[in-house]
C-alpha cells in the first residue's frame, strides 16, 4: 500500500507548477516550426520547469530529514539510500521508453542528486561551507562545458550546435545521427557524467532548495537575503559568458535552449543562474502568499490549484502519464493520417499550443485516475509479481511490434509498471528499516 505523509502546500504547488511547465514545453517542442520571438519567450518560460521541480525536490529532502531522522526505531539513512538505489535502477524502465538508456535521465539524476544533498545536509556544516561545496561540484561541470564549447573535447562542437536548424526536433537529431555521433565521440563515461540530468549541474537546484528551506523554514531566518540573492543571479544571468555561448546574438538567445542538443547540455552558467533565481523567487513568493487550496474562495481557481498540487504530490506518476497522453495524441494523429491516406508532409497536424492544452487537460484528469487505481491494486496479494508480469508481457509485445510505431508505444507498459511499483517498494523498505518492539 502507498504510504501517505503530511504535505507542505507551497512545495507541492511549486513542484506541480514545474510539472505543468514541463508538460507544455514537451508538447510544443515536437514538430515545432522555427520559433519566433514570442515562441522563444514561451519556451524559455517552460525551461524553468526542471529547476522548479528540482528546487522543490531539494526541500523534500529536508522535510524527510526533519520528519524521520529522530524517529524511534527507524533507520532513516538506510531507508533513504536503498530507496534512492531503487529509483535509480527501476528508472531504467522510463529510460527505455524515452530512448535514453545511455544518458543520465531524470530518475537517475534525481536519485543521485538527492543522495548527495541528503548526506551533506545531515552534517553540521555552516551555510558558507555548503556554498563552497556546491560551487566546487558545479565547477567540475562548468569547466567541462566551457571546454566543450571551445571545441577542446569534441572537435567542431560549437559550430555544429550553432548550425542546427531552428525547426529541428528530436527526429532531426536521430535522422542525422547527431546524438549517436556526439555520444560516441564524447564516450559513455563522460556522457554519463556531464550530459542530460547530471548531478554536477542539476544538483545545484536540489542543494539550494535544501539550503533555502533550512534557513527560512527550519531556522526561521529572514527571507530577504535569499530574495536579494535569487533576484541578483536572475538579473545577471544573461550576461554570463554570453559571447561564448551565443556570440553576436540577443540576451534572450544567451539563455534560450534552441535545440535538443542544447537541452541535454543545458547546464551553462546563464541557464543555471537565471532558472535558479527564478525557482527561488517563485518558492519564496508562494511561501509568503499561498495558504493552500482551503484559502481560495473561487471554486474554479481552487480546483486548478488543487490539481497543480496533486501533480506535485504525484510527480513520479506525472512524468510517465504526461508523456503517455502526449504520445497517445500523436498516435491518434498518425492513425487519422494513415486512414485518410494523405501523402507524406501533407497530413493533418495540430497546432502546437492546442496540442499542449489538450495534453495538459488529459494529464490533469488522468493522473488522479491512475493514482487511485495504483492505490487500490497495490493492496492486492502478490502485487509485486503482478506488476512484474505485466511489465514482461508489455516488453515482449513491444519487441514483437518493434518495426511499427506501436512497438515504442507499448514500452509505456514498463514505465507504468515502474510508476505503480516504486511507491509500493518504498512502503516495503520503510517497514524493513523500522524496528518492531517486542510485545511484553
N, C-alpha and C positions, 0 to 999 in steps of 0.2 A: 504494500500500500504506500502511496506517495505521502511523504512527511509534510506537514503544514507548520509554518512558523510565523511569528509576528512580523509584519512588514513596516517599512518606512515609506509613506506615500510619495514623498518628493523624490526618493531614489527610484522607486518603481516608475514614476512619471518620467524622470529623466531617461531611464533606460528604454521605456516604452516609446518616448519621442525619438530616441535614436533608432529604434526598430522601424518606426514609420518613415523616417528619412531614408533609412537603408533600403526599405522596400521600394520607395519611389525612385531612388537612384538606380536600383537594379532594373526596374521596369522600363524606365525611359532610355537607358543606355543600349538596349537591344534594338538593332536595326535603326538607330537614330540617325537622321540626316545630319549633315555638317552643322554643328551648333552655332547659333548666332549669339550676340551678347546676352540677351535675356536667357537663352538656354544655358549659357555658361554660368550665369549668376545662380540659376536654379540648381544646376549640377553641383556647383561649389557649395551651396547650402546643404545639399544632400551629402556631401563629403564630410560634414560634421557628424554624421551618423555613428561611424565606428568609434571616434573619440568620445562621444557622449555615452555610448554603450559601455566602453571600457572604463571610463571615468567612474560610472556608476558601479561597475563590477569591482573596482578597487575599493569603493566604500562598502560593498557587500563583504569583502574580506574583513574589514574592520567590524562590521556588525556580527560576523561569525565569531571573531575573537572575543568580543565583549559578552556574547551570549554563552559561549561554550568553553573558554579556556579554564574557567574555575568551576565548571560544573562537576559535582561529585561523581566519581566513578566513570567519567567519560574521558577517553584518551583522544582529545581533540586533534593533536598533531598527527597521530597515525591515521585517524579518520580522514583528515584533510588531504594528506599525501596519497592515500590509497584512492580516494575519490577523484583526485586530480589525475592519477595514473589511469583510472578507468575512463575518464573523459578524454584523455589523450589518445588512447588506443581504440576505444569504441568510436571515437570521432572519425576514424577512417571510413566508416560506413557513409558518412556525409561526404568525405573527400572523394569517394568512388563516384557518387552521384554528380559532384561538382567538377569532376575530371581534374583533381588537384592532388593526386597521390604523391607527387614528387615535390610538393610545396608544404610549408607550414601553413595550414589553413586555420580557420578561425578557432576551432576547438582545441587544436594543438597549441595555438598561441595563447588562448585563454588559460589552458591548463598550466603551461609553464610560467606565464606571467603572474598568475595568482599564487602559485607556489613560491616564486621569488619574493613577491610582496608579502605574503603571509609569513615566511620565515624571517624576513627583515623587520617587519612591523611588530613581531613578538619580542624584539630586543628593546633595550632601554636607550637606544641611540637618540641623541637630540635631533631636532629637525634639520639643522645645518649639515649634520653628517649624512642624513638621508639625501639631501640635495646634492652632496658630493658624489654619493653612490649612483644616483640616477643620472647625473651628468656624465659620470665615467661610463656607465652602460650605454647611454646614447652616443657618447663619443666614439665608441667602438664602431657603431653603425655609421655615424656621420662621416668618419674618415674613409670608410669603405665606399659609401655612396658618392662622396666627392671624387674619390679616385676613379670610380666607375664613370662618372660624368666627364672626367678629364681623359677618358679612353685609356687609362692605365691598366685596366683589368680586362675589359672586353674591347678590342680594337674597333673603332668606328661606332661605338655605342651612342655617343652624343648626337651625331648626325642621323643615325638610324632612328633615334627617338624623336628628334625634331622633324624628320621627314615622313612620319606616319600620317596618312590622310586623315583629315578631321572627322570624316564619317566612318572611320574604321571601327568595327565592333569585334567581339571575340572570334567570329567566323573568319575575319580577315587575318588574324594572327595564326589561326590554325591552318588556313589555306596556304599561307606563305611560309609556314614552319618557323615563324619568328620566335615563338616561345620555345619550341623544341631546340632550335639552334642556340638561343640565348642560354638555356639551361645546360646544354652540352658544353658550351664554351665556359660558362661560369663554373660548372662542376656541381655535383649533387651536394657536396659538403657546404660550399658557400651559398648555394641556393637555399638550403635548409636554414643556414644561419642568418641570411640577410634578406631573403625575398619574402613577400607577402606578409603574413602576420607574425613576424619575428618578435620575440620579447625584447630585443635590443632597442627597437623603436616603439612598438606598441606598448611595451611595459611602462613607458613614460606616463601614459594616461592612467593605468592602474595605480601606479605609485603615487601620483599627485592626487588622485581621488582618495586614496587611503590617508595621505598626509593632511589633506584639507578636512576630511571627516574627523580625524583625530584632534586637530586643532580647534575647529569650530564647534563640533558636537561634543566630543568627549572631554576636552579641556576647557570648554566654554570661553574660548578666546574670541576677540573681536574679529568680525569677518572683513572689516575694512582693508587691512593689509593684503588679504587674499584678493579682494576686489581690485585693488591697485595693481597687484602683480599680474593677475589674469588680463586686465584691461591693457596693461603696458605691453605684454608679449603679443596680444591680439593686434594691437595697432602697429607694432614694429615689424611684425612677421613678413609682410610683402617685400620689404627692402633687404631681407637677409639673403645674401648670395643670389640676388635676382639676376645679376649679369651672367652668372654661370648657368643657372637652370632655365632661364627664359631670356636669352640675350636679345636686346632690341625690341622686346615686347612690353605689353602693359603690365601694371601691377596685378590686375586680375589674372593674366596669364602666368604670372610668377607663382601663384598659389593654386591655379586651376589644373586638375588632373585630366589631361586631354585624351589619354588613350589607356587601353588595358595594361600596357607596359608601364605607364606611369602609376597605375593603381597597385601593381604588385611590387613596385619600388617607390612607394609614395612617401617614405619617411624622411623627405628632405626637410631641412630646418624650417623653411617658411610654412610648410604644411603642419608640422608638429606644433610650432609655436601658435599659429593662428587658431587651429582647432582645439588645442589645449586651453587657450584663453577663452574661446567660445564655450567650451564644455564647462569650464569652471564658473564662468559668469552665469550660465544657464542654471547650474545647480544652486548657486547662491541666491539667485532670483527666486527659484522655486522654494527654497528653504525659507526665504523671507516672506513670500506671499501665498504660497499654496498650502491649504489646510485640509486637503483630501476631498474626495467627492461629496462627503456629507455636508460640506460648507458651500456647495454650489447650488443655487436655487433654481436656475434654469434647467429644465428637465433634459433638453437636448444636449446642452453643454455638459451636464452631469454624466449622461450616457457616454459621450465622446471621451471624457476624462477617465471614466471607469474602464473603457476599452483600451485606452492607451496604457493605463496602469496594468491591466491584465497582460498586455503584450510584454511589459517589463517583467512581470512575475513569471510568465511562461516563455521567457526569451529563447530557451533551447528549442521548444516546440515551434515557436515562431520561425526560427531560422530554417527549419525544414518546411513548414507549411507555406510560407510566402513564396519560396521557390516552386513548390508543387502547384500552387494556384497560378502563378505566372506561366509555368510550363504547360499547364492544362489549357490556359487561354491560347498559348502559341500552338499547341497541338490541335485545338479546335480550329484555328485559322488554317492550319496545314490541311486538315481534313476537308474544310469548306473549299479550299482552292483545288484540292485533288478531285473532289466531286464535280466542281464547275469546269474542270479541265482547262483552266487558264494557262497560257504559255508562261514560261519562267520570266520573272520580272514584271508580270502584268497581273499578279494575283492580288486579292483583296488584302489590304494592310490597315490595321487600326492605328489611329492617332496615338502617339506615344503617351500623351498625358491622359487620354481616355483609357488607355491600357493600364496606366498606373492607378487611376481612380478605381477601375474595375478590380484590379489585383488587391488594392487596399481594402475595398469593400468585402471581397471574398475572404480575405485573410482575417478581417475583423470578426466575421461570423464563424469561420472555420476553426480558428484556434480554440475558443471555448468549447466547441463541439468535440474536438479531438481530446481536449483536456479532460472532459467528463468521461469520454469513452476510455481513456487511459486509466483514470482513477477507478472506474468500475471493473474493468477486466483485470487490473493489477491485483485485485483481491481474490481472484480465482486460483485454484490449485494448479501447481506446475506452471506458473505464469512464465518463468524464465525459459522453460523448454518450449512453450507455445510460441513465444516471440522468436526464439532461435529457429524453430521450424518454419515460421512464416518468412523470415529473412532468407533462409536457404532456398525455399521454393521460389521466391521472387528473384533471387540472383540467378537461379537456374533458368527461369523464364527469360530474364534479360539477356542471358548468353544465347539462348535459342533464337531470340529475335534481334540479335546484335546488329544485323545488317539493316535494320529498319529504325526509324525514329522511336518506335515503341520500345526497342531494347533499352535505350537510355532511360526512357520514362519509367520503366519497370524497376530501375535501380532505386527509385523512391521507396520501394519496399524495405530496403536496407536502412535508409535514412529514418523512416518512420519506426522501424524496429529499434534503432538506437534511441530515438526520442522517447519511445514508450518504456524502454528498459532502464535507461540511466537513472531516472528518479527512484525506481524500484531498487536499483543497485545501491544507491545512497542510503536508502532505508535499511537495507541488509547490513551495510557497513556500519551504520550508526548503532545497530543492535549488537554487532560483533565487537565493537570497541567500547561498549557500555558494560561495566561490571555489574553483575547481578548479585544483590545482597542475599546471603543465606537466611532463610526464614527460621526463626527460633522455634 
